[in-house]
């Protein structure tokens, strides 16, 4: 093997090692013993079309809050924001309030928009972003993380369930999940 080929191989291995380390960091849950964890997902069928939202909030002592509801009509980004809003509203209803809140979703558009990691916010989602940011400010320790769709299965299941049972009468007007009534178990 030539020196150039060895150098290429070493660069490739270093790149793969860095990627593996990054994936491990993403998988790590940095929550403490009292952390609440939440997952959200929104669906639009077709896109744009009927919206269904799903959210799951798990407490440190086995508490489980599920949200699954129709949320009007709009785009998939409207649905994702509506699901995140419903999740935050459910977390605000917890007493005592969560000491730490770790949130996960599979929409890079929404997560990047909320975190401000892009130079400009997502066009047309300004009101959603402002609403979510106002809700986030009500928590002392909250973090928002992207995860791949296949690792967001429960929230996806809840959003698909909402789409399957969609009726215009049961739908919340517009893309905002007003009047969410989560099921609480645990």
N, C-alpha and C positions, 0 to 999 in steps of 0.2 A: 504494500500500500504506500502510495506517495505521501510526502509531507503535506501537500495540499489536501489530499483526500482525508488524511488523519485530522487536519484542522477543521474541515467541513464536518466530519463525524463528531468531533468534540463540541463544535458549536451547536449541532443538532441535539446532542445529548444534553447539553446545558440548557437549551431552550425547552426540551421536554421535561427536564427536572424542574425548571422554574414553573412551567405550566402545572405539573403535578402538585407542587407546593401551593400554588394559587388555588387549585381545586380543593385541596385539603383545608385551607383557610376558609374557603367559602362554605364548606360542610360543617365547620366547627360552630357550635352553638355557644355563644359567649354569655348566655344568660345565667343569672344566679339562681339560688334555690327558690326565690320568691317570684321569678319571672313568669309572666303570662306570655303565651305564644299564639300568634294568629296567622291564618292563611286566608287569602281572598282570591276570587276569580270571577270574571264576568264574561258572559257570552252574548253574542248577537246573532240571531238567525233570521234571515240572511244578514249580511253585514253591508249596510245598515239594515236594521230590522228589529224584531222583538228582542227585548233584553231580559236576561236572567242573571241573577247575582247569587253568589255563594260565598259564605265566610264561615270559618271555624276558629273559635277562640278557646284555648285550653289553659286552665289555671294550674297553679303549682300543687294544688291538693286534689286534683282529679276533676275539677269543674270543667264542664263542656257546654259551650254556647254555640249553637248552629244557626245560621241565617241562610234561608233559601227562599227567594221570592222573585216574582216578575217585577220589572222596573221600567216599564214603558217601552218606548221605541228610541233607537239611536244607533250609534256605532259601537264597535267592540271597545274602543277607548272609553266611551261614555259608560259602558257596562263595567269595565275594570275600575274606573273611578267610583262608580256607585257602590261596587262591592267593598272597596277600601273604606268609603265613607260609612257604610253599614257596619263594618268591622270596628271602626273607631267609635261609632255610637254605641255599639254593644259593650266595648271596653269601658266607655265612660259610665255605663250603667252598673258596673261592678262595684260592690261595696265590701270592704274598703277598696279604694282605687288601686290599680296595679302599681307596684313599686317599680317594676321594669316591664316594658312591653316590646317584644320582638315580633316584627311583622314580616311576612313573606308573601310574594306574589310573582307570577310569571310574566307580567307585562313590563318589558323593558321601557316602553314608551311612558307609562305612568310612573314607574319608579324613578327613571331618569328625570322626568318632568318635576316630580315632587322634590327630589334631592337637588335639583338645579345643576346636574352634571353636564347639561348641554348648554351651549352659548345662548340659545333662545328657547323659551318654553314652547311646548307643543301648541301649535296654532289651533284655536277653537276650543281649547280645554282650560282657558284661563280661570273661568268661574269655578270649575271643579278643583283646580289646583288651589285656589284661594280658600275654598271651603275645607279641603283636606289639611292645608297648612294651619288654618285656625284650629281645627280639631287636634292636630298633633301638638300644638303649643299648650294644650291643657294637660299634657303628661310631662312628668319630670325626667323620665329616662325611657326614650322610645327610639327604636331603630327600624329601618326599612331595608329589606334585602330582596334581591332578585334570586329566583331559583328556577331551574328548568321545569317545563310543563309537567313532565312525568313525575316530578317530586311534589306536585301540587294537587294530587289526586282527590283528596276529600273536598277541597273547595271547588274543584272542577265538577265533581259529582253533584254537589249542592246547586251549582249554577245550571247544570244540565237538567236537574230535577225541576228547577223553576221554569225553564224553557218548556219542558214537557207538559207542565200543568198551566201554561200561559193561557189566560183568557183576558180580553180587554177589560172586563169588570174587575178582575183580581189584580190587574196591573196598577202599579203606582204611576200617577201621571208624570211624564217626563223621565229623564234618566236618573233622578235623585231618589234614593231609597227612603223617603219619608215614611214614618209609621212602621218601621221595621219591628216586628215582634219576634225576637229570637227565642228559640227553645233552649231552656237551661236544664242541664242534668248534672248530677254529680253530687 
